[in-house]
Amino acid sequence: MGDTDLTLRERKIARRLEARGDHRLFERLHRLSGVHMRERFELRELLAVGGEGAIFRVHDRGDPTSRLLGKVPLVTWHRPIKITSKVLRAARAVIEHEARVLTVVGCPYLPDCEGLQQFDNPLLDAARGGEFARPEPCLVMEYLAGQDLDAWICRVHRGGIEIRVLRATLDRLIVGTLQALSDLEMRGWI
């Protein structure tokens, strides 16, 4: 995989993972690009890697204009010897729970959910049986437009933003977060 094959965002993710000593994790996750789910959805560009999952842009063949994301469980794909059935079950349970919450809650502050899709994970050896042979869950949800908080924080740290703009942006972010938490609490999820 050449660096020119990657988007700017993917190169940024690769550098971050490399700085953490996890460059091979990026290479493994990038192999999921192009994976199909139910003839309708396809994982595309890797957008983010967090503690619980990896986020991909998703192409919907039924509606090419839709803006979707897919979240897959994050385990030590780059260290296959450390992947056990218990690890896979726990990582998948997180994604499955998040899918249940998004499907049931109907909160206006959370993305619409296309449901939990499944795909055959090329990163696993299905011949090991059990959890290794089970399809991988992928939470497909609406891509909410908005400011890239990570890019914004980087700009703030570089000092390229005025304090009044910073204050107004933080106020909007905090109010939106508190409204979402309040809404979830009223629906009994917190």
Secondary structure as the mmCIF struct_conf table of DSSP 4:
data_model
#
loop_
_struct_conf.conf_type_id
_struct_conf.id
_struct_conf.beg_label_comp_id
_struct_conf.beg_label_asym_id
_struct_conf.beg_label_seq_id
_struct_conf.end_label_comp_id
_struct_conf.end_label_asym_id
_struct_conf.end_label_seq_id
HELX_RH_3T_P HELX_RH_3T_P1 ASP A 3 ASP A 5
BEND BEND1 LEU A 6 LEU A 6
HELX_RH_AL_P HELX_RH_AL_P1 LEU A 8 ALA A 19
TURN_TY1_P TURN_TY1_P1 ARG A 20 GLY A 21
HELX_RH_AL_P HELX_RH_AL_P2 HIS A 23 HIS A 30
TURN_TY1_P TURN_TY1_P2 ARG A 31 GLY A 34
STRN STRN1 HIS A 36 MET A 37
TURN_TY1_P TURN_TY1_P3 ARG A 38 ARG A 40
STRN STRN2 PHE A 41 VAL A 49
BEND BEND2 GLY A 51 GLU A 52
STRN STRN3 GLY A 53 ASP A 60
TURN_TY1_P TURN_TY1_P4 ARG A 61 GLY A 62
TURN_TY1_P TURN_TY1_P5 PRO A 64 THR A 65
STRN STRN4 LEU A 68 PRO A 73
TURN_TY1_P TURN_TY1_P6 TRP A 77 HIS A 78
HELX_RH_3T_P HELX_RH_3T_P2 PRO A 80 LYS A 82
HELX_RH_AL_P HELX_RH_AL_P3 SER A 85 VAL A 105
TURN_TY1_P TURN_TY1_P7 PRO A 108 TYR A 109
BEND BEND3 LEU A 110 LEU A 110
STRN STRN5 CYS A 113 PHE A 119
TURN_TY1_P TURN_TY1_P8 PRO A 122 LEU A 123
BEND BEND4 LEU A 124 LEU A 124
HELX_RH_3T_P HELX_RH_3T_P3 ALA A 126 ARG A 128
HELX_RH_3T_P HELX_RH_3T_P4 GLY A 130 PHE A 132
TURN_TY1_P TURN_TY1_P9 ALA A 133 ALA A 133
BEND BEND5 ARG A 134 ARG A 134
HELX_LH_PP_P HELX_LH_PP_P1 PRO A 135 PRO A 135
STRN STRN6 GLU A 136 GLU A 142
HELX_RH_AL_P HELX_RH_AL_P4 LEU A 149 ARG A 158
TURN_TY1_P TURN_TY1_P10 GLY A 159 GLY A 159
BEND BEND6 ILE A 161 ILE A 161
HELX_RH_AL_P HELX_RH_AL_P5 ILE A 163 MET A 186
TURN_TY1_P TURN_TY1_P11 ARG A 187 GLY A 188
#
